[in-house]
Amino acid sequence: MSVFDLRLSELHNRLQNKQLSVTELVEHSFKRIAETDGEIGAFLTLNEEGARKEAQALDARLSESGERGLLFGVPAGIKDNIVTESLRTTCGSKFLDNHDPIYDATVVSKLRSAQSVTIGKLNMDEFAMGGSNENSAYRAVRNPWNLERVPGGSSGGSAASVAAGQVYFSLGSDTGGSIRQPAAYCGVVGLKPTYGLVSRFGLVAFASSLDQIGPITKNVEDSAYVLQAIAGHDHRDSTSANVDIPDYLSALTGDVKGLRIGVPKEYLGQGIDPQVKERVLEALKVFESLGAVWEEISLPHTEYAVATYYLLASSEASSNLARFDGVRYGVRADNPANLLDLYRRSRSEGFGPEVKRRIMLGTYALSSGYYDAYYKKAQQVRTLIKRDFDQAFEQYDLIIGPTAPTTAFKLGEQVNDPLTMYLNDICTIPVSLAGVPAISVPCGLAEGLPVGLQIIGKPFDESTVLRAAHAFESQAGFRDLRPALS
């Protein structure tokens, strides 16, 4: 058994008792990457020199007396759109092929304070735009459960690296499902916190009103540990919420008796694979056995969520990516004829097809004569979608459904069909538009591939989400599901 199959508390105890060293953990991580990443493609940049140096320094502290935090010495991977000082951050794009940031994102600083070890930067869809990790400018990521399948996106590298045992946990970003969907496809746990709970300072923006950083782990308990470390107010992020951070670990009681669960009929209707639906219904029986109650509800504006999301996210992307012009940083075109030629050629050569598609859609939606018909209308529908959740949470503690309508699809199967690709996020997008928290936990297999159960909570009520996910995970017995490659 790999040491990375241990729970974080068990790993911590071994470090405390000097049964393991941080150097051994780091070397284990690099060994696994060397063995498996040629097939998976989860990493874009490795921090070999820095990680080994940091491991030696932490081992020196192990010889001293005193208690250490639970993330002490634990190897982690960081999605490549979260900036890391002096460690290349490309966002999976050729445009930032030479970008070495001069500061750390807030979440990276928090992990440094917790004394975890950054192993490297993880592959992703370019600028977080995609649902299969086939839009990376460098190479596609493959699913450790089946190398002919996608790992999901855009945090495909983050999910695949944890599933394959390359790192103990990773950080991803979620705009419309980019933590939860790859977690479901790779059979791991992915948490999207409430919008504003975790600082976005240092996250390269895709859609600023939707982006949120969160952890990907092997189990729910570890997700609570990582969230505890990275959550909190940050004055450098104007959207950061100044709320009290509870003790998430104390919520993991296993007791969900009396919890009221709503199950949207829209999440189990047309387009949902029958086996996925069956796994979700089986999961609801587990909650029943634990004393929770559930009933079918309706979130009536769900059918408009995908169109609303792609108008809003693309509009914000068009604005955010305007800064990439070949002048201040990033790759620039050679020998431009003039300034306009520099802009045109740098952006044409630097951005991939999916990024260009979304910039064009967003620019169109924001243009004169179309703003009211598209962008403004999408904002109004977003309000209605959020109202659906607000009304549901007046009666229910949680909302539960599948994370994705199907299991992981084959590489190349949908890459030339963007509309079908976009519809894979039908279950996750409404949650992002509403800004509420959600977690994906494995709830079984369908034809040998993992199925994800999505548990959605009230704003800033991650404690209840984690409590329900932990109780289900403990009872259902899917916590130890691992792909053959791991």
N, C-alpha and C positions, 0 to 999 in steps of 0.2 A: 504494500500500500504506500502511495506517495505521502510525504509529510503534508502536502497541500490538500489531502483529503481529510485532515484533522480539522476540527472546529477551531476557530480563532482562539477561544479560551484554552483549548488543549495545547495549541502551538505556543501560546504565551507561557503556560506552565512549564513546558519543556525548556523554553529559553530561560525562564526564571531559575529553574533547577539545574541549569547548565548541562542539560542532556542534549541540547542543540546549540549551535552558534549561529549568529546572523550570517557569517561568511558561508556556512554550510547551506543555509536557506537560499542565499543569493546564487551560489554556485549551482544548486539544484535547479533554480529557475533558468539560468543560462544554459545548463545542460539540456533541459527539456526543450528550450527554444531551438537549440542546435539540432536536436533529434527530430523535431516535428514541424518547425516553421517553414521549412522548404516546401512542405505540402500545404500548410494552412495559410501562410502569408499574413499573419496577424500583426507583425511588427514592421514599422517603417524605419525607426531609429533605435538603436540600443545604447544604453548608458553604461557600458561595461566598465570603463575606467572609473567613472564617478561612483557607480554603485558599489564596486569592490572597495574603493577607498572609504566610502561611508560605512560599509559593513565592518571594516577593521576598526573604525572609530567607535562604533556601537558595541563591538565585542569588548573593547577596552572598558567601556562603561559597565558591561555585564559583570566584570570582576569586582565592581564596587557594590556595596550593600544598598538596599533601597528598592522600593516598588517601582515598576515601570508601566507605562500605559499599554493597553491591549494591542495597539498597532505597532509597538516597538519592534523594529527589525523585520517587519513583514514586507515581502516583495510585492510591489504594485505596478500596474501599467496605467498609463495616462493617454486618453484619446488625443489624437494629434491636432485637435483644434483648441486645446487648453495649453496656454503658453507656459513654457518652462525655461528659466534663465539659462542661457548658453547651451540649451539642448534643442536641436532643430525642431521646428514646429511648422509643418507644411500644409495642414488641413487637407491632406490627400491631394494637393494641387501642384501642378508644375509652376504655377504663378509664384508660390512661396518655396520653391525648391532650395533657395539659398538663405532662408529666413532663420536666424538664430536670435531669439528674443533676449532682451536685456533685463527682464524682470519675470517673477513668478506670478501666475494666477493666484487669487486668494485661496482657492481650494488646495493648490499645490503647497503654498506656504503653511496651511493648516496641517497637511500631511507631514511636512517636514518637522513641524512642531511636535507632532505625534510620533516622530522618528521612524516612520515607515521608509522603505527604500524604493526609489523610482528606478525600475528596470529599463524602461524605454517608452517610446511613443507608439501608439497603436493605430493601425490602418483604419481607414474610414472612407465612406463616399465623399467625393470632393465637396468641400465646404458644407459637409453634413447633408447634402442633397441626394437622397436615394434611400431605397429600402432593401437593397440586396448586397451592398458593398462591392458591386461590379463597376461603380462609377469612380473608384479610386484612379488617380492618374498614374499610379505605379503598378499595382497588380490587384486582382480580385482576391478576396478572402474566401476560404473554403470552410465548410461546416465540419467540425471534428466528428460529428455523428455519421456523416456521409460526405466524402470529399467531392462528390458530384453535385452537392446541394449548396445553396447560398447560406450564409450565417445570419442573414438579415442585415438591416442597416438603419441609420448610417453608422451606428456603433458596432459594426460587425467584428472588427478586430478586438474590441473590448470584451465582447461576449465569447468569441472563439478562444481567446487566450486563457480565460478563466475555465471554460469547459475542457480545454486540453491540458490543464494543469501547468501552464507556462508561468503564470503569476497567481498569487493567492487571491487578489481582488483587483478590480480595475475601476476607473472612472470613465463614464460616458456622458454624452449630452443627449437630451431628448427634446425635440421640437414638435414632432407629431407622432412620436412613438419609437424614437430611435434608441432608447434604452430597453423598453419593454418588448418590442417585437424581436430584436435579435436575442434577447434573453430567452424568449419563448422558443425560438428556433433552435437554440443551442442547449436548452435544458438546464439553464441556470436561473438565478434570481436577479431581477432588475427592478430598481425602484426609481420612479420619477417623483421627486418631492413636490410639494405645493410651490407654485411660482413665487419666487421671492424668498424662499426659506434658505436656499444655498446661493451664495454670491456668484454672480456672473462675471465679476471683474477678472479679466484675463481669458475669458472665453471668446474666441473669434466669432463675431455675431453672424448668424444666418437670419433669423427672424426674432428681433429683440423682445417682442411681447409674448413669445412662446418658449424660447430657449431655456432650458434648465439642466443643471449638472446633477448627476446622481450616481450611486454605486452599482456595480455588478459583482455579485458574490456567488458562492456555491450554496449558501443557505441563508435563511431569514435572520438568524441570530447575528451573523457576520454583517449583514446589511444594516442592522441597527447600530452595531459598533462603528461602522464607517460613517453612517449618517450623523451619529453623535459627534464625530470628529470634524465634519465639514460644514455642518449647519450653523447658522448664526448671522447676525446683522453685520453688514460691511458698509461703512460710510463712503467707500469708493464706488459703490454700485447704487445708483439712484433708484433702482427697483427693488432693492433689498428690504425685506420686511423686518421691522424692529419688534420682534415678538419673543416671548420667553421660550427657551428651548427646554423641553421636559427631558426626563431620563427615559430614553426610549427602551433601554434594557429592562426597566422595571415593568414595562407593558407586556413582556413576553411571559405571561402567566399560564397560557394554555387554556384559559377559561373564556369561552365565547357564549356561554349560556345566556339566552335572552336577547342576543344580538338580532336586530331586524335587518334582513337582507332583501334588496330589490334586484330582480333579474330582468333587464330590459328585453322585451320580445324582439326588438330590432337587432339585438346582438346574437340571437339564436335563430334568425329567420333565413331568408333567401341568401345564398352565397356562402353560408357557413358549411364547411365540410361536415358530413354526418358523423364521422368519427370524432371530430373536434367537439361537436355538440354533445355527443355521448360522454366524452371525458368530463365535460363541464357539468353535466347532469349528475354524473357519479360523484364529482367533487361536492356538489350541493347536498348529496345524501350524507357525505362525511360531516358537513356542517350541521345537518339535522341530527346526526348521532351525537354531536357535541352539545346539543341544546339550543342551537340557533334556529331561527325561523326565516323562511323566505317565501316570496310570492312574486308573480310576474308583474312587471310595471311597464310603462311606456315612456320613452324619451323621444317625443314625436318629431323633433327637428333633426334627428340623427341623419336622415337621408340627405340633408343639405350640408353635412359637415365636411365632406371631402372637397366639394367645390368651394366652400367658404374658406377652408384652410389653404388651399392652393392659391387662391386670390390674395389672401392676407400675407401668407408666408412669402410668396413670390414678390409681392410689392415691397415688403420689408427687406428682402434679399436684394432687390434692385437698388434700394437706397444704401444698404450697408456695404454692398460690394462696389459702389461707385469709387471708393477710396483706392481700389486696386487699379492704378493707372500707369504703372511702370515708371513713376517719378520718384516717390519717396522710399519705397522698399519693394522687395520682390524682384522677379525677373523682368527685364525690359527688352524690347525689340532692338535688334542691331541696326545701326545706320538709318534711323527714320528720316524721312524727307522734311518733316516739320513736326510741330507739337501735336497736331491732330493725328498725323500718321503714327506718332509714338503711341498715343492713346489707343487708336484702332488696332494696330498690330500687336501691341503688348497684350491687350485683352483678348484678341482673336487667338493668339498663340498660347496664352497662359491658361485660359478657361476651357474646360471640357464641354461636351455637348449638353449634358443635363444642366449645368450651371448656366450656359447661354440660353437654354430653353426657358429657365425660370426668370432670368433677368429680363428677357423679352416679354414674357407674360406679365411680370410685375410692372415694367415700364409702361406697357399698354394700359394696364388697369389704372395706373396713376395719371395717365395723360389727360390733357384738357379735352372735355367732351365725353370722357368715359369714366371719370372719377366717381361721379354720383351713381352711375349705372352699375359699376362693378365694385370698387373698393368700399365706398360708403355703404352700399347694400350688403356686402359681406360683413362689415362691422355690425350692422343691425341684426343680421342673422346670428352672428356670434353671440350677441346679447340674448337672443332667444334660446340658443343652445345652453348657455350658462344658466338661464332661468329654468330650463328643464331639470338641471342638476339641483339647483337650489330648492325647487319644489319637491323633488324626490327625497332630498335629505331632510325635509321637514318631517317625513314619516319613517325614514329608514336610516340605519347607522352606516350601512355599506351598500355599494352596488357591485355586483359580480357578473362576469361574463367571460368569454374567451379573450385572450390577448390578440390573437390573429385568426382570421377565418380559416386558414389552412395550416398545415405543417410547412416546413421549408421546401421551396420549389427548386427545380434544377437550375444550375448555372446556365445562363444564356436563354432560358425559357421565356423570360418576360422583358429582357433588356431592350428589345426593340418595340415594346408595347407599353409606353409610359402610362396610359390610362389604366390598364390592368394592374401595373405596378403600384399606382397611386391608391387603388381600391384595397390593396392589402392592409392599409392603415385605417380601415373603416372603424375598427373597434377602439383604436387608440387616439385618433385625432380629436373626437369630441371631448375627451378628458383634458387634452392640451388646450383646447379652445376655452374650456371652463377654468383652467388654471388649478385644478384640484389634484391631490396626490393619488398615485396608483402604483401597485406593485404587480409584477408577473412572477408566478411561482410554477414550477413543473407540476402537472396534474396527470401524468401518465404518458403513454406512447400511442401513436397511430401509425401502423405499418412500420414500426421500428424507429420512428422519429418523434421527438418531444412535442408535447402540447402544453401551451401556457395558459394558466388561469389568471385573469386580471381582477384584482381586488381594488376597488375605487373608494376613496374616503372623502370626508368633508374637508374643507380648507384647513390646513395646519393641524389636522388630526391624524398625522402619521402614526401616532401611538396605537390607535384602533386598527389601522391598516396592518401594521406589523403584528399586532396581537392576533388578528384573524389569520394572517398568512402563516405565522409560527404555529398556531394551533392546528391548522390544516396540514402543514408540512410534517408535524410530529405524529399526527394520526394516520395520514395517508401512506407514508413510507416511501415517498418518491425522492427524499432528500439525497439518497446515495446513488441516484441514477447517474451513470457516467458513460460517455461514448467509448467505444473500443480503443480509440486512439489515445485516450487518457490513461 
